[in-house]
Amino acid sequence: MTRRRVLGSTWILFIACIFCAIVPASEAGKDEQTVSLREHTNASTLFDDSLFIDIAGGFYYQSPLSSSTMNDLSIHQPDYLSPRRKYESYLTERWQLGADRMTDSPLAHGASFIQLLMRRRLSRGLHVSASITADHRGFSLGTYNHDDVAFYPRFLVAYHGKPLGALGSAFSGIQTDFRLGVLEDLRFYEGLTLYNLDCQGGSGYLQSGRFRYTHLRISDLWAGIGLAIDDLIDNSIALLGLPVHDSWKADLQIGCSDYGRDREGKSIDVLNLSAGLYPDMRRRIYGQLGYRFTDLRYNSRLCLASLVGARGEMHSRAWDIRSRVEHRYYGGIFNYKRSQERSVHYRRTSSRDTGNSIGSQLYPVELFGRPFSQWAVFAEYHKRYLNALTWHTVLRRDLVGATRLHLEADLNAIWSEDEDAFLYAFLKAGLVFEPVNQTYLLVGLTNKAMNLDRHYPTFYQIKQPVLHLELIREVDVGSVLR
């Protein structure tokens, strides 16, 4: 038996042992408050009626089906993004950024993460949520190798209530909400620009009936994700839940975003207009228009951007499907100078790529489960008009007992000025064993791999499928960081 087959068998045995260890023999009785806090397993520890603590985590491992290593696998990428790190040519050589070869990935070494999550109710309507996550970037990189182990905290303070009622009956109907801390998986308006993104900042709104005023402030995104945006400040007004026809309702929102100043000291302002149409929480048709104000003498059409999309989900006893389709257009000036790749590195710039997965910033292992589409991808095509069509679908089909079939497609077609059209087609198919809700083992194939070589968390599209294992325990402690 070859060494590779021995290692493969060892990984599978190791994962099976972990899985047996974390799955309880039987499910305890469900506590009403715990179920309302998170809609799945009841393993949360309830210390009193205001404090909840739980543990989440995951393990990923990928291996080629052939005798080659992951680093030898070929990738698909658009010509426009090759060579990578075009403003840092020395990294192209140091990290061995070939035109069609992926670099070292934590998942090829067996990467894992574990989270300690908590939520505390301080008073009526006031909650504090926090988590501490530990990333281990690969079993073959050393048990206590501090270069490949990372810890990072998150917190969120949230309040929801009607405190203005103390000022008199005229204010008793005004709903107040504010959040401060890490805004996880943020979706700004309907998702034309900032979406599929973790950031730090604060938001708050006042709502009376269907009318809502919202103020949002996001901290510097230069260092966070390589978007050349200073502190973002947005003010908007919205009309929510407007009756349209039968059960269908509409949301309308208009606002102005201040993106701070660019590298030349000029202010950047964007006008946003969005609308959503929906019969319930499971289905939504939506759109958004954005216009970037500039003192440069360009055709106004180049300053426009637009989004049209729809999402929906269907469920039955045996299967469920979730799908989202979106089209985005960005004029050549809308994304002009929005990308700043030299500000973010997910590897040490002084070392080559092998075993080098933590730089001045961290690409968390848990983000591997996110979709591909994000504004940072399209911002790289600045000064070029761009169209992007995205279709992300997940299908789950129950089989026998605690097993099910998992099929996932994340398709992203991009065509821009003077460039050939390109399709990112990320696919995953596998069998899932889930004896306890939200704790599962998936064994399957995929062509998606972590890409630590750009300035935002993204993926490589591998030409050959690889074996993919993931062992995940999901927890949502009262929407801890949302």
Secondary structure, DSSP 8 states (H G I E B T S, - for coil): --HHHHHHHHHHHHHHHHHHHHS-SS-----HHHHHHSSS----EEEETTEEEEEEEEEEEEEESSSS-GGG-BEE--GGG-SSSTT-HHHHHHTT--SSB----GGGG-EEEEEEEEEEEEETTEEEEEEEEEEE--GGG-TT-GGGEEEEEEEEEEEEE-GGGGG-GGGTT-EEEEEEEEEEEE--TTTSSS-SEEEEEEEEEEEETTEEEEEEEE---HHHHSB---SEEEEEEEEEEEEEETTEEEEEEEEEEEEEE-TTS-EEEEEEEEEEEEEETTEEEEEEEEEEE-SS---GGGGEEEEEEEEEEEE-SSEEEEEEEEEEEE-TTTTTT-B-GGG--SS-TTS-STT----SS---GGGGGS-S--HHHHHTTTTS-EEEEEEEEEEEEE-STTEEEEEEEEEEEEEETTS--EEEEEEEEEEEEEEETTEEEEEEEEEEEEE-SSSSSEEEEEEEEEEEEEEEE---SSSTT-
